[in-house]
Amino acid sequence: MSKIIKSKSKYVCKDSEKLKEFLLKEGFIFKSSNVRADEYYIDQDMEMLENDSCIRIRTINNKDIELLFDGNVRGVSLEVKDKQLVHMDVSQRDFIAKFMTDLGYYKYVSMSILRETYIKKDKEHYYSINIDTIADIGEFIDYDIYTDANSTETEKKFDEFESKISECIGESIDKEYRDYISKLMYNKFLKGEFLNRILVELEKIFVYIDLNNIEESIKENTTLINLELIEQLEQKGIQVEIVYSNLSDEKIEKIKNVLDKMGYNPSFINIKDIKELAVKETYILEKQKKIEFSEAAFIVLSQRI
């Protein structure tokens, strides 16, 4: 089959159970399911977002890793898309994430996707239907029709199929999941309002910091970009405070002094001094939250004008 008629957008799935019943009734068979944990990395200047590019680390069924670059080729005047995919073992996951950070790429958004695939084949067409359930976001449908037949006939077939499942699908998604999810997360976490304050745990600021040997372990080349993000957010008028607990005033002063020598002077606050954590205009990042500080910061910076 040499030709492909493919949906130009994904759709919100309004009723996945009804859709599955329809597919089985229409002769589709269940092919496979897998769980994908996706993490997207971009550059701090967000040029990759502007160019619709990204680097993705995908963990499949907690066993296999896919490292993907998908985007425009730099230095080329025409729009040239490139896609490079590398497969590796899940044991390399933490190394890859740290390697991406060391190279200057920062986590933009992450998501967990349960993908169920249904297929059907007739004399001229091959259908592949994906039902994607994204944790905390919702359900989506994405499908292709492959054929060697006349493209006009296949487009007609495609329209007929869309008409049949119209009761199960909602609005179309004209962007990548990562962009759609970042917007939904922005609206969900910020409740449609601009963020005025972020409280972020001390542990979210550093990579591999030894709090018992602060001056030696905090080096400029091992400091997470969260410090730079803090500066960017403060320039946007967002107050950022680093929350700490179970640390002596002496250790906090040492951390402040080291950061000051590096050119950073963020605000610190003892968790005991916070009387109300869930205030209206405050987003608290706690260890049990699924979103990292860098994700929240990039989402704010990319969505807020």
Sequence and secondary structure as in RCSB ss.txt:
>XXXX:A:sequence
MSKIIKSKSKYVCKDSEKLKEFLLKEGFIFKSSNVRADEYYIDQDMEMLENDSCIRIRTINNKDIELLFDGNVRG
VSLEVKDKQLVHMDVSQRDFIAKFMTDLGYYKYVSMSILRETYIKKDKEHYYSINIDTIADIGEFIDYDIYTDAN
STETEKKFDEFESKISECIGESIDKEYRDYISKLMYNKFLKGEFLNRILVELEKIFVYIDLNNIEESIKENTTLI
NLELIEQLEQKGIQVEIVYSNLSDEKIEKIKNVLDKMGYNPSFINIKDIKELAVKETYILEKQKKIEFSEAAFIV
LSQRI
>XXXX:A:secstr
  EEEE SSEEEES HHHHHHHHHHTT EEEEEEEEEEEEEEETT HHHHTT EEEEEEETTTEEEEEEEEE TT
 SS  EEEEEEEEEGGGHHHHHHHHHHTTEEEEEEEEEEEEEEEEE SSEEEEEEEEEETTTEEEEEEEEEESS 
HHHHHHHHHHHHHHTTTTEEEEE S HHHHHHHHHHHHHHTTS   EEEEEGGGTBSS  TTSHHHH  GGGB T
HHHHHHHHHHTT EEEEEE S  HHHHHHHHHHHHHTT   EEEEGGG S TT TTEEEE TT SS HHHHHHHH
HHH  
